Amino acid sequence: MNRLVLSAQLVQRGAMRYTPAGLPALDLSLKHESQVTQDGLPRKVSVEIKARAVGEISKQMALLEMGSEHGFAGFLGSQRNGRGVIFHVTELA
């Protein structure tokens, strides 16, 4: 199963664009910070991940305030060039 749910801050948003199929799309950067337990020890986690919203969800994402924190859900895929991972956001959680 490929499903990711992440609480994150919206730190960057590109301009609304449209796919060849005419769907609205937004490229985003999300930042997550938390503390987790690994092997019984606390560990701080900080990660910034590239994300993309396509379709109706992109319209909702366009209305979010920069710097605001939300729950995001979706799946992981590879970038067009095959290098790296991109979080495809399908819903606000």
MMTF fields as JSON, N, C-alpha, C and O atoms, coordinates in Angstrom:
{
  "mmtfVersion": "1.0.0",
  "mmtfProducer": "UNKNOWN",
  "numBonds": 371,
  "numAtoms": 372,
  "numGroups": 93,
  "numChains": 1,
  "numModels": 1,
  "chainsPerModel": [1],
  "groupsPerChain": [93],
  "chainIdList": ["A"],
  "bondAtomList": [4, 2, 8, 6, 12, 10, 16, 14, 20, 18, 24, 22, 28, 26, 32, 30, 36, 34, 40, 38, 44, 42, 48, 46, 52, 50, 56, 54, 60, 58, 64, 62, 68, 66, 72, 70, 76, 74, 80, 78, 84, 82, 88, 86, 92, 90, 96, 94, 100, 98, 104, 102, 108, 106, 112, 110, 116, 114, 120, 118, 124, 122, 128, 126, 132, 130, 136, 134, 140, 138, 144, 142, 148, 146, 152, 150, 156, 154, 160, 158, 164, 162, 168, 166, 172, 170, 176, 174, 180, 178, 184, 182, 188, 186, 192, 190, 196, 194, 200, 198, 204, 202, 208, 206, 212, 210, 216, 214, 220, 218, 224, 222, 228, 226, 232, 230, 236, 234, 240, 238, 244, 242, 248, 246, 252, 250, 256, 254, 260, 258, 264, 262, 268, 266, 272, 270, 276, 274, 280, 278, 284, 282, 288, 286, 292, 290, 296, 294, 300, 298, 304, 302, 308, 306, 312, 310, 316, 314, 320, 318, 324, 322, 328, 326, 332, 330, 336, 334, 340, 338, 344, 342, 348, 346, 352, 350, 356, 354, 360, 358, 364, 362, 368, 366],
  "bondOrderList": [1, 1, 1, 1, 1, 1, 1, 1, 1, 1, 1, 1, 1, 1, 1, 1, 1, 1, 1, 1, 1, 1, 1, 1, 1, 1, 1, 1, 1, 1, 1, 1, 1, 1, 1, 1, 1, 1, 1, 1, 1, 1, 1, 1, 1, 1, 1, 1, 1, 1, 1, 1, 1, 1, 1, 1, 1, 1, 1, 1, 1, 1, 1, 1, 1, 1, 1, 1, 1, 1, 1, 1, 1, 1, 1, 1, 1, 1, 1, 1, 1, 1, 1, 1, 1, 1, 1, 1, 1, 1, 1, 1],
  "groupList": [{"groupName": "MET", "atomNameList": ["N", "CA", "C", "O"], "elementList": ["N", "C", "C", "O"], "formalChargeList": [0, 0, 0, 0], "bondAtomList": [1, 0, 2, 1, 3, 2], "bondOrderList": [1, 1, 2], "singleLetterCode": "M", "chemCompType": "L-PEPTIDE LINKING"}, {"groupName": "ASN", "atomNameList": ["N", "CA", "C", "O"], "elementList": ["N", "C", "C", "O"], "formalChargeList": [0, 0, 0, 0], "bondAtomList": [1, 0, 2, 1, 3, 2], "bondOrderList": [1, 1, 2], "singleLetterCode": "N", "chemCompType": "L-PEPTIDE LINKING"}, {"groupName": "ARG", "atomNameList": ["N", "CA", "C", "O"], "elementList": ["N", "C", "C", "O"], "formalChargeList": [0, 0, 0, 0], "bondAtomList": [1, 0, 2, 1, 3, 2], "bondOrderList": [1, 1, 2], "singleLetterCode": "R", "chemCompType": "L-PEPTIDE LINKING"}, {"groupName": "LEU", "atomNameList": ["N", "CA", "C", "O"], "elementList": ["N", "C", "C", "O"], "formalChargeList": [0, 0, 0, 0], "bondAtomList": [1, 0, 2, 1, 3, 2], "bondOrderList": [1, 1, 2], "singleLetterCode": "L", "chemCompType": "L-PEPTIDE LINKING"}, {"groupName": "VAL", "atomNameList": ["N", "CA", "C", "O"], "elementList": ["N", "C", "C", "O"], "formalChargeList": [0, 0, 0, 0], "bondAtomList": [1, 0, 2, 1, 3, 2], "bondOrderList": [1, 1, 2], "singleLetterCode": "V", "chemCompType": "L-PEPTIDE LINKING"}, {"groupName": "SER", "atomNameList": ["N", "CA", "C", "O"], "elementList": ["N", "C", "C", "O"], "formalChargeList": [0, 0, 0, 0], "bondAtomList": [1, 0, 2, 1, 3, 2], "bondOrderList": [1, 1, 2], "singleLetterCode": "S", "chemCompType": "L-PEPTIDE LINKING"}, {"groupName": "ALA", "atomNameList": ["N", "CA", "C", "O"], "elementList": ["N", "C", "C", "O"], "formalChargeList": [0, 0, 0, 0], "bondAtomList": [1, 0, 2, 1, 3, 2], "bondOrderList": [1, 1, 2], "singleLetterCode": "A", "chemCompType": "L-PEPTIDE LINKING"}, {"groupName": "GLN", "atomNameList": ["N", "CA", "C", "O"], "elementList": ["N", "C", "C", "O"], "formalChargeList": [0, 0, 0, 0], "bondAtomList": [1, 0, 2, 1, 3, 2], "bondOrderList": [1, 1, 2], "singleLetterCode": "Q", "chemCompType": "L-PEPTIDE LINKING"}, {"groupName": "GLY", "atomNameList": ["N", "CA", "C", "O"], "elementList": ["N", "C", "C", "O"], "formalChargeList": [0, 0, 0, 0], "bondAtomList": [1, 0, 2, 1, 3, 2], "bondOrderList": [1, 1, 2], "singleLetterCode": "G", "chemCompType": "PEPTIDE LINKING"}, {"groupName": "TYR", "atomNameList": ["N", "CA", "C", "O"], "elementList": ["N", "C", "C", "O"], "formalChargeList": [0, 0, 0, 0], "bondAtomList": [1, 0, 2, 1, 3, 2], "bondOrderList": [1, 1, 2], "singleLetterCode": "Y", "chemCompType": "L-PEPTIDE LINKING"}, {"groupName": "THR", "atomNameList": ["N", "CA", "C", "O"], "elementList": ["N", "C", "C", "O"], "formalChargeList": [0, 0, 0, 0], "bondAtomList": [1, 0, 2, 1, 3, 2], "bondOrderList": [1, 1, 2], "singleLetterCode": "T", "chemCompType": "L-PEPTIDE LINKING"}, {"groupName": "PRO", "atomNameList": ["N", "CA", "C", "O"], "elementList": ["N", "C", "C", "O"], "formalChargeList": [0, 0, 0, 0], "bondAtomList": [1, 0, 2, 1, 3, 2], "bondOrderList": [1, 1, 2], "singleLetterCode": "P", "chemCompType": "L-PEPTIDE LINKING"}, {"groupName": "ASP", "atomNameList": ["N", "CA", "C", "O"], "elementList": ["N", "C", "C", "O"], "formalChargeList": [0, 0, 0, 0], "bondAtomList": [1, 0, 2, 1, 3, 2], "bondOrderList": [1, 1, 2], "singleLetterCode": "D", "chemCompType": "L-PEPTIDE LINKING"}, {"groupName": "LYS", "atomNameList": ["N", "CA", "C", "O"], "elementList": ["N", "C", "C", "O"], "formalChargeList": [0, 0, 0, 0], "bondAtomList": [1, 0, 2, 1, 3, 2], "bondOrderList": [1, 1, 2], "singleLetterCode": "K", "chemCompType": "L-PEPTIDE LINKING"}, {"groupName": "HIS", "atomNameList": ["N", "CA", "C", "O"], "elementList": ["N", "C", "C", "O"], "formalChargeList": [0, 0, 0, 0], "bondAtomList": [1, 0, 2, 1, 3, 2], "bondOrderList": [1, 1, 2], "singleLetterCode": "H", "chemCompType": "L-PEPTIDE LINKING"}, {"groupName": "GLU", "atomNameList": ["N", "CA", "C", "O"], "elementList": ["N", "C", "C", "O"], "formalChargeList": [0, 0, 0, 0], "bondAtomList": [1, 0, 2, 1, 3, 2], "bondOrderList": [1, 1, 2], "singleLetterCode": "E", "chemCompType": "L-PEPTIDE LINKING"}, {"groupName": "ILE", "atomNameList": ["N", "CA", "C", "O"], "elementList": ["N", "C", "C", "O"], "formalChargeList": [0, 0, 0, 0], "bondAtomList": [1, 0, 2, 1, 3, 2], "bondOrderList": [1, 1, 2], "singleLetterCode": "I", "chemCompType": "L-PEPTIDE LINKING"}, {"groupName": "PHE", "atomNameList": ["N", "CA", "C", "O"], "elementList": ["N", "C", "C", "O"], "formalChargeList": [0, 0, 0, 0], "bondAtomList": [1, 0, 2, 1, 3, 2], "bondOrderList": [1, 1, 2], "singleLetterCode": "F", "chemCompType": "L-PEPTIDE LINKING"}],
  "groupTypeList": [0, 1, 2, 3, 4, 3, 5, 6, 7, 3, 4, 7, 2, 8, 6, 0, 2, 9, 10, 11, 6, 8, 3, 11, 6, 3, 12, 3, 5, 3, 13, 14, 15, 5, 7, 4, 10, 7, 12, 8, 3, 11, 2, 13, 4, 5, 4, 15, 16, 13, 6, 2, 6, 4, 8, 15, 16, 5, 13, 7, 0, 6, 3, 3, 15, 0, 8, 5, 15, 14, 8, 17, 6, 8, 17, 3, 8, 5, 7, 2, 1, 8, 2, 8, 4, 16, 17, 14, 4, 10, 15, 3, 6],
  "groupIdList": [1, 2, 3, 4, 5, 6, 7, 8, 9, 10, 11, 12, 13, 14, 15, 16, 17, 18, 19, 20, 21, 22, 23, 24, 25, 26, 27, 28, 29, 30, 31, 32, 33, 34, 35, 36, 37, 38, 39, 40, 41, 42, 43, 44, 45, 46, 47, 48, 49, 50, 51, 52, 53, 54, 55, 56, 57, 58, 59, 60, 61, 62, 63, 64, 65, 66, 67, 68, 69, 70, 71, 72, 73, 74, 75, 76, 77, 78, 79, 80, 81, 82, 83, 84, 85, 86, 87, 88, 89, 90, 91, 92, 93],
  "secStructList": [7, 7, 7, 3, 3, 3, 3, 3, 3, 3, 3, 3, 3, 7, 7, 7, 3, 3, 7, 6, 6, 1, 7, 3, 3, 3, 3, 3, 3, 3, 3, 3, 3, 3, 3, 3, 3, 3, 6, 6, 3, 3, 3, 3, 3, 3, 3, 3, 3, 3, 3, 3, 3, 3, 1, 2, 2, 2, 2, 2, 2, 2, 6, 1, 7, 6, 6, 7, 3, 3, 3, 3, 3, 3, 3, 3, 3, 3, 7, 6, 6, 1, 1, 1, 3, 3, 3, 3, 3, 3, 3, 3, 7],
  "xCoordList": [0.843, 0.0, 0.886, 1.885, 0.532, 1.28, 0.354, -0.411, 0.431, -0.424, 0.401, 1.053, 0.371, 1.104, 0.146, -0.598, 0.169, -0.581, 0.447, 1.198, 0.487, 1.543, 0.981, 0.235, 1.34, 1.036, 2.213, 3.355, 1.943, 3.042, 2.624, 1.441, 3.638, 3.459, 3.671, 4.614, 2.804, 2.94, 4.009, 3.801, 5.159, 6.258, 6.497, 7.168, 5.965, 6.126, 4.99, 4.546, 4.529, 3.461, 3.742, 3.941, 3.759, 3.95, 2.653, 1.619, 2.734, 1.547, 0.656, 1.141, -0.638, -1.587, -1.263, -1.065, -1.212, -0.993, -2.017, -2.804, -1.999, -2.961, -2.235, -1.32, -2.655, -2.068, -2.558, -3.51, -1.928, -2.419, -3.885, -4.582, -4.339, -5.74, -6.666, -7.877, -6.092, -6.899, -7.167, -7.978, -6.499, -6.69, -5.809, -4.654, -6.329, -5.496, -4.446, -4.713, -3.245, -2.162, -1.329, -1.114, -0.862, -0.003, 1.196, 1.051, 2.382, 3.577, 3.795, 3.662, 4.131, 4.227, 5.474, 6.098, 5.832, 6.832, 6.186, 5.595, 6.308, 5.741, 6.862, 7.8, 6.768, 7.789, 7.14, 6.141, 7.743, 7.253, 8.337, 9.505, 7.949, 8.859, 8.129, 6.985, 8.8, 8.201, 9.289, 10.467, 8.855, 9.753, 9.137, 7.949, 9.932, 9.486, 10.392, 11.421, 10.001, 10.83, 11.382, 10.637, 12.699, 13.359, 14.257, 15.169, 14.0, 14.769, 14.785, 15.795, 13.635, 13.487, 14.049, 13.981, 14.602, 15.197, 14.46, 14.016, 14.324, 13.658, 14.542, 15.767, 13.89, 14.618, 13.804, 12.606, 14.463, 13.792, 13.841, 14.862, 12.711, 12.598, 12.213, 11.269, 12.943, 12.613, 12.853, 13.953, 11.823, 11.94, 11.114, 10.013, 11.67, 10.924, 10.75, 11.716, 9.52, 9.217, 8.493, 7.642, 8.853, 8.149, 6.812, 6.704, 5.793, 4.451, 3.768, 4.173, 2.723, 1.947, 0.476, 0.138, -0.38, -1.829, -2.392, -2.101, -3.19, -3.783, -5.288, -5.743, -6.049, -7.5, -8.125, -7.564, -9.284, -10.053, -9.273, -9.426, -8.437, -7.673, -6.733, -6.43, -6.269, -5.354, -6.052, -5.412, -7.346, -8.102, -8.175, -8.091, -8.332, -8.337, -6.953, -6.836, -5.912, -4.54, -4.177, -3.386, -4.738, -4.451, -4.982, -4.507, -5.971, -6.577, -5.89, -6.16, -5.0, -4.322, -3.318, -2.641, -3.228, -2.262, -0.857, -0.649, 0.1, 1.49, 1.87, 1.509, 2.592, 3.019, 2.013, 2.321, 0.803, -0.209, 0.076, 0.669, -0.354, -0.125, -1.433, -2.482, -1.338, -2.515, -2.116, -0.934, -3.122, -2.896, -3.08, -4.071, -2.119, -2.17, -2.141, -1.437, -2.886, -2.9, -2.762, -3.207, -2.142, -1.961, -1.014, -1.015, -0.202, 0.703, 2.037, 2.136, 3.051, 4.383, 4.585, 4.161, 5.232, 5.581, 6.942, 7.516, 7.46, 8.758, 8.546, 7.497, 9.573, 9.517, 9.667, 10.069, 9.345, 9.382, 10.736, 10.809, 11.817, 13.15, 13.589, 14.685, 12.739, 13.049, 13.961, 14.304, 14.359, 15.241, 14.462, 13.939, 14.387, 13.698, 12.245, 11.712, 11.632, 10.255, 9.405, 9.874, 8.149, 7.205, 5.936, 5.464, 5.403, 4.191, 3.002, 2.832, 2.187, 0.975, -0.16, -0.677, -0.544, -1.58, -2.941, -3.244, -3.759, -5.097, -6.211, -7.363, -5.854, -6.864, -6.229, -5.084, -6.986, -6.587, -7.139, -8.328, -6.283, -6.702, -6.999, -7.363],
  "yCoordList": [-1.181, 0.0, 1.242, 1.295, 2.214, 3.465, 4.588, 5.133, 4.927, 5.979, 6.747, 6.151, 8.063, 8.912, 9.933, 10.593, 10.059, 11.089, 11.863, 11.282, 13.179, 13.995, 15.308, 15.993, 15.655, 16.974, 17.853, 17.552, 18.943, 19.75, 21.197, 21.541, 22.027, 23.456, 23.725, 23.207, 24.525, 24.92, 26.007, 27.119, 25.693, 26.658, 27.246, 28.271, 26.622, 27.168, 26.667, 25.525, 27.55, 27.162, 27.83, 29.044, 27.042, 27.579, 28.17, 28.155, 28.682, 29.237, 28.103, 27.034, 28.352, 27.373, 27.163, 28.12, 25.903, 25.571, 24.508, 24.068, 24.1, 23.1, 21.991, 22.245, 20.752, 19.595, 19.561, 20.265, 18.758, 18.619, 18.17, 18.44, 17.481, 17.044, 18.143, 17.944, 19.31, 20.43, 20.475, 21.281, 19.621, 19.604, 20.654, 20.821, 21.363, 22.32, 21.573, 20.484, 22.16, 21.519, 22.573, 23.671, 22.218, 23.092, 22.305, 21.169, 22.901, 22.327, 23.03, 24.25, 22.248, 22.747, 22.231, 21.272, 22.877, 22.342, 22.333, 23.322, 21.201, 21.027, 20.73, 20.001, 21.293, 21.057, 20.427, 20.918, 19.327, 18.603, 18.598, 18.347, 18.876, 18.781, 18.087, 18.42, 17.112, 16.416, 15.684, 15.721, 15.02, 14.15, 12.766, 12.611, 11.769, 10.381, 9.555, 10.038, 8.313, 7.386, 6.354, 5.714, 6.197, 5.201, 4.358, 4.879, 3.061, 2.13, 2.568, 2.437, 3.096, 3.498, 4.862, 5.284, 5.559, 6.867, 7.955, 7.721, 9.151, 10.24, 10.755, 10.806, 11.133, 11.66, 12.777, 12.627, 13.899, 15.001, 14.733, 14.313, 14.988, 14.783, 16.108, 16.767, 16.488, 17.677, 17.34, 16.943, 17.5, 17.154, 18.129, 18.522, 18.508, 19.296, 18.411, 17.84, 18.3, 17.392, 18.143, 18.996, 17.802, 18.358, 17.653, 16.446, 18.436, 17.877, 18.445, 19.477, 17.753, 18.186, 17.872, 16.811, 18.798, 18.602, 18.763, 19.747, 17.806, 17.837, 17.636, 16.779, 18.417, 18.293, 19.233, 20.283, 18.856, 19.71, 20.08, 21.192, 19.171, 19.453, 20.637, 21.351, 20.858, 21.978, 23.313, 24.274, 23.374, 24.607, 24.884, 26.039, 23.835, 23.986, 24.413, 25.263, 23.817, 24.119, 25.57, 26.195, 26.093, 27.474, 28.486, 29.62, 28.076, 28.976, 28.942, 29.797, 27.963, 27.846, 28.975, 29.376, 29.482, 30.538, 29.953, 28.861, 30.689, 30.279, 30.233, 31.127, 29.203, 29.036, 28.321, 27.971, 28.094, 27.408, 25.91, 25.353, 25.269, 23.838, 23.082, 23.486, 21.971, 21.159, 19.693, 19.351, 18.842, 17.425, 17.193, 17.628, 16.503, 16.207, 14.689, 13.994, 14.18, 12.742, 12.525, 13.343, 11.415, 11.08, 9.909, 8.986, 9.945, 8.837, 9.367, 10.522, 8.528, 8.886, 8.379, 7.275, 9.19, 8.81, 9.375, 10.143, 8.996, 9.532, 10.804, 11.009, 11.649, 12.867, 12.508, 11.395, 13.447, 13.191, 12.697, 11.82, 13.252, 12.854, 11.538, 11.049, 10.966, 9.691, 9.821, 8.819, 11.043, 11.256, 11.9, 13.005, 11.222, 11.774, 11.351, 10.682, 11.767, 11.386, 12.644, 13.704, 12.504, 13.612, 13.081, 11.987, 13.871, 13.542, 14.077, 15.289, 13.181, 13.561, 13.718, 12.726, 14.953, 15.225, 15.036, 15.634, 14.182, 13.914, 14.425, 14.522, 14.76, 15.287, 16.01, 15.747, 16.918, 17.548, 16.652, 16.332, 16.248, 15.296, 16.009, 15.368],
  "zCoordList": [0.0, 0.0, 0.0, 0.718, -0.784, -0.894, -0.443, -1.239, 0.844, 1.412, 2.432, 3.289, 2.337, 3.254, 3.847, 3.122, 5.171, 5.879, 6.673, 7.457, 6.474, 7.045, 7.564, 6.864, 8.785, 9.318, 8.934, 9.283, 8.215, 7.694, 7.506, 7.506, 7.346, 7.106, 5.623, 5.025, 5.033, 3.636, 3.548, 4.033, 2.931, 2.891, 1.501, 1.376, 0.467, -0.885, -1.765, -1.648, -2.653, -3.591, -4.924, -4.992, -5.975, -7.32, -7.851, -7.183, -9.055, -9.711, -10.219, -10.59, -10.227, -10.775, -12.246, -12.995, -12.645, -14.046, -14.42, -13.581, -15.678, -16.141, -16.882, -17.664, -16.626, -17.296, -18.746, -19.082, -19.611, -20.989, -21.06, -22.038, -20.004, -19.954, -19.44, -19.348, -19.101, -18.643, -17.146, -16.69, -16.372, -14.919, -14.25, -14.64, -13.251, -12.524, -11.703, -11.195, -11.572, -10.829, -10.111, -10.624, -8.91, -8.108, -7.608, -7.157, -7.685, -7.076, -5.746, -5.648, -4.717, -3.354, -2.663, -3.116, -1.561, -0.635, 0.737, 1.17, 1.414, 2.742, 3.727, 3.403, 4.937, 5.957, 7.188, 7.713, 7.626, 8.802, 9.869, 9.572, 11.115, 12.252, 13.388, 13.699, 14.011, 15.148, 15.919, 15.566, 16.978, 17.727, 17.733, 18.015, 17.427, 17.389, 18.295, 18.769, 18.528, 19.289, 18.332, 17.59, 18.354, 17.508, 18.4, 19.043, 18.439, 19.255, 20.716, 21.408, 21.177, 22.562, 22.907, 24.061, 21.926, 22.177, 21.402, 20.277, 21.998, 21.272, 20.139, 20.254, 19.05, 17.895, 17.268, 17.029, 17.003, 16.316, 14.82, 14.275, 14.172, 12.728, 12.087, 12.522, 11.061, 10.287, 8.824, 8.44, 8.019, 6.604, 5.769, 6.152, 4.623, 3.65, 2.428, 1.924, 1.954, 0.847, -0.263, -0.011, -1.498, -2.653, -2.773, -2.561, -3.118, -3.236, -4.466, -5.001, -4.905, -6.065, -5.806, -5.282, -6.175, -6.091, -7.495, -8.174, -7.93, -9.266, -9.139, -8.382, -9.87, -9.856, -8.843, -8.53, -8.333, -7.418, -6.163, -5.657, -5.647, -4.437, -4.643, -3.687, -5.861, -6.113, -5.853, -5.426, -6.107, -5.844, -4.348, -3.929, -3.536, -2.082, -1.586, -0.703, -2.161, -1.75, -2.097, -1.391, -3.155, -3.565, -2.555, -2.501, -1.752, -0.773, 0.59, 1.433, 0.821, 2.111, 2.296, 1.349, 3.514, 3.821, 3.88, 4.409, 3.333, 3.434, 4.907, 5.673, 5.301, 6.684, 7.555, 8.695, 7.036, 7.839, 7.882, 6.959, 8.965, 9.139, 8.967, 9.468, 8.241, 7.943, 7.894, 7.911, 7.835, 7.574, 6.081, 5.495, 5.468, 4.041, 3.862, 4.595, 2.911, 2.638, 1.143, 0.338, 0.785, -0.622, -0.781, 0.034, -1.833, -2.124, -2.631, -3.044, -2.597, -3.081, -4.498, -4.84, -5.317, -6.682, -7.022, -6.249, -8.179, -8.588, -9.401, -10.011, -9.393, -10.186, -11.657, -11.996, -12.516, -13.967, -14.443, -15.303, -13.889, -14.327, -13.681, -13.955, -12.828, -12.193, -10.985, -10.357, -10.652, -9.509, -8.379, -8.525, -7.276, -6.12, -6.045, -6.93, -4.96, -4.64, -4.551, -4.135, -4.949, -4.819, -4.15, -4.459, -3.239, -2.497, -3.284, -3.411, -3.809, -4.543, -3.529, -3.015, -3.244, -2.262, -2.918, -3.95, -2.286, -2.826, -1.933, -2.355, -0.667, 0.247, 1.426, 1.794, 2.005, 3.265, 4.355, 4.363, 5.27, 6.318, 7.619, 8.605]
}
